C-alpha cells in the first residue's frame, strides 16, 4: 500500500468518477484503475462498486477511506513540519452550517496559505452531513450549533462518531430580516410579531427533524403558518427581501458578503444557541485547520 494509491482512492471517492479523478491527480485512467485494483486486492476489500452509471463507495470502502484520509493528512503534516511549513499538499476542507463568519474565516485561510496551487473546499451543507463529513475526514473541521433542544442528540451522535465539540460562542437568539421589513424599526422582536411573515428555514433532506434543524426554533416551537424551506443562503436572503420573510439565527452577519439589506434584531425569547467546531478526537490539526479556528474566533468575538 502506498500513499499514492490512497490519494487515487480518495480522489475517486470525492469525484465519483474515474475520468474526473484521473484528470485531477494527473494520471491516466488505466493506471489509476490498476492502482486501485491492486490496493483492493492487497487490503482484501472492495472499496468501490462499478457500474455503467459510474462508481459508488461500498460500506467497507467508506470505512477504509476514512482511515485513508487520516493517513494522508498525517503525511501532509509530516511534510509541513520538516519542510519549514511550506511542504505537503495544500488541501483543506470545511463543512459548515450557513454562517457568513465561516466564509470569512475560510477567506482568511486562503489569503494566508493559498500560494500558487491549492485545493480547498467549503461545504455549506446539512447538519447530519457535516457530522458525516468530519467523521470520515472528508472535512477536517465542521461548524454547527447546539441548543437545549438538540444538545443530547447531537452529543450522542458526535460520541458515536468519535468526534468532539469545541464551543466558539453562546448567544441569545436573533432574527434576520430585510431592512425594509415592517418589523425593522423594532429594537426587539417577539414570536407574535413574526406570525404574519413567512419563516425561512434550511431543508435537511432525509434528516429533516428538529434535532438537525439549522434554526434553534422550529415550526413546532411556535405558531408559524407560513413556512418556506430552502437549500442555500443566497436563496434565503433573496426571500427575506422579496417576501419580508425571516429566519432565526445567531445574529452575526457580514455586510460585505451578504449586503446591507439584511439586518439582525434580538428575539424576545429567553433562549440561546452555542456555535462551535467539531473535529475528530486524537488527531493533530493541520496548519490550515489551526489557522481556520483562529480566524473563526476573530470573526465571532
Number of C-alpha atoms within 10 A of each C-alpha: 12 8 12 14 20 21 19 23 28 21 19 25 21 13 14 17 17 22 17 15 23 20 13 13 14 10 14 13 15 11 12 22 19 12 19 22 18 14 20 18 12 10 12 9 14 17 25 22 11 13 8 5 8 12 17 17 20 15 12 12 19 17 14 20 22 17 15 20 20 18 15 18 22 16 15 18 20 15 16 18 14 11 11 8 12 13 14 17 16 18 15 23 20 24 28 25 23 22 19 18 19 24 20 18 21 25 14 16 22 18 10 11 15 16 10 6 10 13 11 15 14 16 17 21 19 25 27 18 19 23 26 17 21 25 24 20 21 22 24 24 27 28 27 24 27 24 18 11 15 15 15 13 12 21 15 12 15 20 13 10 16 14 18 16 21 12 15 17 14 15 14 16 22 25 21 24 24 23 17 15 19 12 17 17 11 11 11 16 18 14 14 11 12 18 14 12 18 19 22 22 23 22 20 20 13 8 14 15 11 17 20 22 20 23 22 25 20 18 14 8 10 11 12 17 11 13 13 14 13 14 16 16 17 12 12 20 23 15 20 25 17 12 13 20 24 26 22 22 25 25 18 16 20 17 12 9 11 14 11 12 15 21 21 23 21 19 22 16 13 7 14 18 22 19 20 20 18 23 24 24 13 9 11 14 16 18 17 22 20 14 19 23 20 14 19 22 16 12 16 14 7
